[in-house]
Amino acid sequence: MLTEGLTHTSSVIVNNDNTAQALGSGDMPVFATPALVALMENAAMQAVASLIPEDSTTVGGFIETSHLAPSSLGATIQATATLTEVKGRKLTFTIEAKEGEKTVGKATHIRFIVERKKFLESL
């Protein structure tokens, strides 16, 4: 059952593939904002994945993100998503990303529960 307070933490190590330079969002070898957003979305998705019907998944519908501090190659970034509201199919999360004790990002993220088959048929 989906209840407020569910959490999940996803981690990634900053490497040459997830830098701003590699992803085209900047020109320096630091953790890219698009990679941060993907990590945050993954944490939210994983927080509820085992609790929704097998024929369903969640899709992102909204994210408001602040990338607050840079992270260099080799740094470990951890994003913790907390489910803060459940309204039918709509799930709202708060997310905090950290490098050790340093907060590198924060977000509010909304995901929707969808039936996989119906969703793909709508494309």
FENPEJO-V690380 format. One line per field, one symbol per residue. ss: DSSP state (h for helix, s for strand, l for the rest). psi: psi as a letter, one per 40 degrees, with the letter a starting at -180 (. if undefined). burial: + if it has 24 or more other ideal C-beta (glycine too) atoms within 12 Angstrom, else -. A space follows every 50 residues. Layout:
ss = ???
psi = ???
burial = ???
This chain:
ss = llllllssssssslllllshhhhllllllsslhhhhhhhhhhhhhhhhhh hllllssssssssssssllllslllssssssssssssllssssssssssl lsssssssssssssshhhhhhll
psi = hhiieiiihiiihhadefidddeeeafigihidddddddddddddddede eiideiaiihdihhihhdiihiheihhhhhhhhehhgbehhhiihhhigb ehheiiihhhihhihdddddde.
burial = -+---+-+++-+-+---+++--+------++++-+++++++++++++++- -+---+++++--+-+-+---+---+-++++++++-+----+++++++++- ---+++++++++++---------
